[in-house]
């Protein structure tokens, strides 16, 4: 990800650089990056939003009808 100096917005420098790992979404300290789900999983405006904690990650899933579900997973062993 790089920052466009004219707009102040981040963008993927090259599509081939993106592995769809969502590291940028998870690492953004301001929660400014959202993932749009591919059409195979749900059409626009479906989205997937992470909230990273110290030992867990919570995902908020919004489907194409606006229904919201949340899932939490441990990311570190105790």
C-alpha positions as CSV (number, residue, x, y, z in Angstrom):
1,X,0.0,0.0,0.0
2,X,1.2,3.5,-0.8
3,X,-0.3,6.9,0.0
4,X,-1.4,9.2,-2.9
5,X,0.0,12.6,-2.0
6,X,-2.7,14.4,-3.9
7,X,-5.7,12.7,-2.4
8,X,-4.3,11.5,0.9
9,X,-5.7,8.1,0.3
10,X,-3.9,4.8,0.2
11,X,-4.0,2.4,-2.7
12,X,-2.4,-0.8,-3.8
13,X,0.6,0.1,-5.9
14,X,0.1,-2.9,-8.2
15,X,-2.6,-5.5,-8.4
16,X,0.0,-8.2,-8.6
17,X,1.4,-7.0,-5.2
18,X,-1.9,-7.9,-3.5
19,X,-2.2,-11.5,-2.2
20,X,-5.6,-11.0,-0.7
21,X,-4.1,-11.7,2.7
22,X,-5.9,-8.7,4.3
23,X,-2.8,-7.8,6.3
24,X,-3.2,-4.1,5.4
25,X,-6.8,-4.2,6.7
26,X,-5.8,-5.9,9.9
27,X,-2.8,-3.6,10.5
28,X,-4.4,-0.2,9.8
29,X,-4.3,1.7,13.1
30,X,-7.2,3.9,12.1
31,X,-9.5,1.1,10.7
32,X,-9.5,3.1,7.4
33,X,-9.2,0.1,5.1
34,X,-12.3,-2.1,4.5
35,X,-12.4,-5.3,2.5
36,X,-15.2,-5.6,-0.1
37,X,-16.2,-9.2,-0.4
38,X,-15.7,-10.8,-3.9
39,X,-18.9,-11.5,-5.8
40,X,-18.5,-15.2,-5.1
41,X,-19.2,-14.5,-1.4
42,X,-21.6,-11.6,-1.7
43,X,-22.3,-8.7,-4.0
44,X,-21.8,-5.0,-3.2
45,X,-22.3,-3.7,-0.5
46,X,-21.2,-6.7,1.5
47,X,-18.1,-6.1,3.5
48,X,-15.7,-7.7,6.0
49,X,-14.3,-5.6,8.8
50,X,-11.6,-6.7,11.3
51,X,-10.9,-5.6,14.9
52,X,-7.5,-6.8,16.0
53,X,-6.9,-7.3,19.7
54,X,-3.7,-8.5,21.5
55,X,-4.7,-12.2,21.4
56,X,-7.8,-12.3,19.2
57,X,-9.4,-10.9,16.1
58,X,-13.0,-10.1,15.7
59,X,-14.6,-10.0,12.2
60,X,-17.8,-8.1,11.5
61,X,-19.5,-9.4,8.4
62,X,-22.2,-7.3,6.7
63,X,-24.0,-9.2,4.0
64,X,-25.7,-7.8,0.9
65,X,-28.9,-7.2,2.8
66,X,-27.3,-5.3,5.7
67,X,-27.4,-8.2,8.1
68,X,-24.5,-8.1,10.6
69,X,-22.7,-11.0,12.2
70,X,-19.6,-11.0,14.4
71,X,-17.0,-13.8,14.8
72,X,-14.1,-13.8,17.3
73,X,-11.0,-16.0,17.0
74,X,-8.0,-16.4,19.2
75,X,-4.8,-15.5,17.4
76,X,-2.2,-16.4,20.0
77,X,-1.7,-19.4,22.3
78,X,-1.9,-18.7,26.0
